[in-house]
């Protein structure tokens, strides 16, 4: 079974996770102001996803 997993892993390209993409995007910030703005975008995106799923948000 493990050899089948290895074959499939080699056939399917590896994509970075959303967290890895977010961290890379944050690392591209040129200064603290831009970093904070990007963090706010990610925070809003996360809150919107929670609202869409029906989860409660604690403030």
DALIN-V546158 format. One record per residue. RES is the residue in three letters. PSI is psi in degrees with one decimal (none if undefined). Layout:
((RES & PSI) (RES & PSI))
This chain:
((UNK & -37.5) (UNK & -30.7) (UNK & -33.9) (UNK & -41.0) (UNK & -41.9) (UNK & -42.6) (UNK & -47.4) (UNK & -40.1) (UNK & -36.4) (UNK & -29.7) (UNK & -36.6) (UNK & 124.2) (UNK & 147.6) (UNK & 126.7) (UNK & 141.6) (UNK & 148.2) (UNK & 166.6) (UNK & -39.4) (UNK & -42.8) (UNK & -40.5) (UNK & -40.8) (UNK & -44.1) (UNK & -39.8) (UNK & -41.3) (UNK & -41.1) (UNK & -38.6) (UNK & -18.4) (UNK & -3.4) (UNK & 138.8) (UNK & -19.7) (UNK & 177.1) (UNK & -39.1) (UNK & -46.5) (UNK & -38.5) (UNK & -46.0) (UNK & -38.3) (UNK & -41.7) (UNK & -37.7) (UNK & -37.8) (UNK & -38.9) (UNK & -46.3) (UNK & -37.9) (UNK & -45.1) (UNK & -40.4) (UNK & -41.7) (UNK & -41.2) (UNK & -40.0) (UNK & -39.4) (UNK & -38.5) (UNK & -41.0) (UNK & -39.7) (UNK & -28.9) (UNK & -9.3) (UNK & 5.1) (UNK & 154.4) (UNK & 147.6) (UNK & 125.8) (UNK & 130.5) (UNK & none))
